[in-house]
Amino acid sequence: MVTHARGVITAGHPRPRASSVFNPFHDGRFTVANDSTEKAINCTLAEFSALRSEIDDLGRAQRAVINLNISTAAAIIAFVLSQRASPLLLLVAPFASSAFGFLYETYTLHIRYIGDYIDQNIRPIIVGYTNDDRLFGWESHVRSKIYTSGSSRLAMQMAFTLLMPVVPAVSLVWVLPYLTGWYWVVWSGGVLLYIIQMLSWIKNARGWMPI
């Protein structure tokens, strides 16, 4: 038996190294007793960081799409109201708005799928190793608290209604007195595309925003 100042240990069982003792964070990394466990957690955190970065990129892309939609709608309306262009130019609005709407929806669903993956795959790994179920709970919180809030739900519904459906709907009605010949075909195509875009949004939005 070997005696040390801090205690007594047997020669056959040396005292564990300090680095092997569980330390939640060390230099921005998880440090745990088992090297393989430490590598697993650090890989999980790296994946989480990459996914959060992708969500940030998609969010910026969403804002860019919204800005393009607003700019396009404003330009069309300005040209028509100033009489610099025929009211038939309004036929462009439902096609442009639908294109931006589909793109915005794609980004939204992508963000939702990433959030689901974080909540269903990454969070259980971290919680399992740390025994702290408060970690990585934002994805569940935002769906259970924020999206179910009456004021938040109303704000999101109104924002999307004003940004996407209103302008093309008004344009399709406004242009009716000026339609002749093949313009009716273009108008019908705009109506069909508008309806498809709205139905697609309603169907997919139910999974992440109560409507």
N, C-alpha and C positions, 0 to 999 in steps of 0.2 A: 504494500500500500504506500502510495506517495502522498505526502502531506504538503499542502500549499497554504499560503497566507489566507486565501479566501475560502478554504474549505478542504475537504478530504475526498480524494477520488482514487480509484483503484488503477494500478498500472495497466491492467488489461482493458480498461474503458476510459480512454482519454476524454477530457472535457471537450464538448463540441466547439467548433470555431464560431467566433462572433458573427461571421457572415452568414452562417447557416440558420441563425435565429430569425424568426419571422419579423420583417420590417416592412410595413405597407408601402412606403415610398423611400427610395434612395436615389438621389440625383435624377428625379423624374421618372424612375422605373420602379416596378414592383420588385421586392426582394423577399424571397420565401425560402423555406428550409430545403426544398427539393429543386434541383437545377432544372429538371424537366418541367416542373410546375411553373417556375419563374419564366422560362422561355414561352410556355403556353400563354401565360397572362400577358407578357409583353407583346407577343404576336397578336393577341386579341385586342390590346390597346392600340397597336399600330393600325389594325384593320378598322377599328372604331374611328380613329383620327382621319384615316383616308376617306371613310364613308361620310363623316361630317364635313370634310372638305368638299366632297362631291355635292352634298346637299347645298352648301354655300354657293357653289358654281351654278347649280340649277336654279337657286333663288335669284341670282343675278340675271340669268337668262330669262326667267319669268318677268322680271322688271323691265328688261329690254323689250320683250314682246308687248307688254302693256304700253310702253312708251311708243312703240311703232304703231300699235293699234290706234292710240289717241291721236298721234300725228297724222296718220293716214285719214282718219275720219274728219279731223279738223280741216285738213287741206281740201278734201272733197267738198265739204259743206261751204268752206270759204269761197271756193271757185264758183259754186252754183249760186250762192247768195249774192256774190258780186257780179253775177251775170257774165263772167269770163268764160264760162263753159255751159253746155247744155245741161238741163236737169237730168238728162239720161246718164250723165256721169255718175249719178247716184247708184246706178246698177253695179258699180264696182264695189260699193260698200259691203253688201252681203258676202261677196266672194272673199274680199280682203279680211273682213271680220271673222269669217269662218276659218280661214287659214290660220289666222293668229289664235283663234280659239282652240283649234285642234292642237296647235303647238304648245299653247299654255297648258292644256289638259295633259299632254304627254309629259311635260315637266312636272306637273302636279302629281301624277300617278307614279312617276319615277321616285319623287321625294317620298311619297307614301310607302312604296315598296322598300326603300332603304330604311325608313323608320321602322317598318314591320320587322325587317331583318335584324336591326339593332335590338329591338325589344324581345324578339323571340329566340335569337341565337347568341348574340354577344352578351346581353345583360345576364342571362342565366349562368354563363361561365364565370363572370366577375362575381356575381352574388354567391355562387357556389364556393368559390375560393376564399371570399372575404367574410361570408356569413352576414352580410349587411344588405338587406333588400331595399335600402334607400338609394343605392347606387344605380345610375343609368335609368332612372325612372321617368325621364321627361316624355318619352314617346307615349307611355301609357297615360301620363298626367294630362298631356295636351288633348288626347282624345276623350278622356273621361271627365275632364273639368272644363277646358276652354271651349272645345267644339260643341259641348252640350249646354253651354251657357246661352241663355236667351239673347242677351245683348250681342255677344260675339257672333252667334249664328245669324242674327238679323243683319249685322254689319257686313259679314262676308257675302250674304245673299244680295244685299243692296249694291255692294261694290261690284260684284260680278255682273249684275243686271245692268248697271250704268255703263260699265266698261265694254261689255261684249254684245248683248242682245239688242239694246235700245236703238243704237244708230242704224244698224241694218234693217230693223223692223220699220222704223220711221222712213227710211230711204225707200223701201219696197212699196210703202203706201204712198209716199210723196210722188213717186215717179209714174204712178198709174195713169194720170191724164195724158201723159206724153208718149205712151207706148203705141207703137205701130209695127206691123209686119214682124220681122225676126226679133225685134226687141222683146216681144212677148215670150219667145223661146228663152232668151237670156234671163228675163225676169222669172220665168218658171224654174229655170236652173238655180237661180239665186234663192228662191223660196225653198226648193228641195234641199239645197245644201244647208241653208239656215236651220231647217227643221231637224235634219240629221245631226248637225252640230249640237243643237239644244238637247235632243234626246240622248246623245252620247254623254254630254256633260251631266245631265240629271242621273243617268244610270251609274256612271262611275263616281260621281261626287258623293253618293249615298254612303260609300265605304269610308269616307274620311271627314265629311261634313254633313251633319244632319240637315235635311231640307224637307 
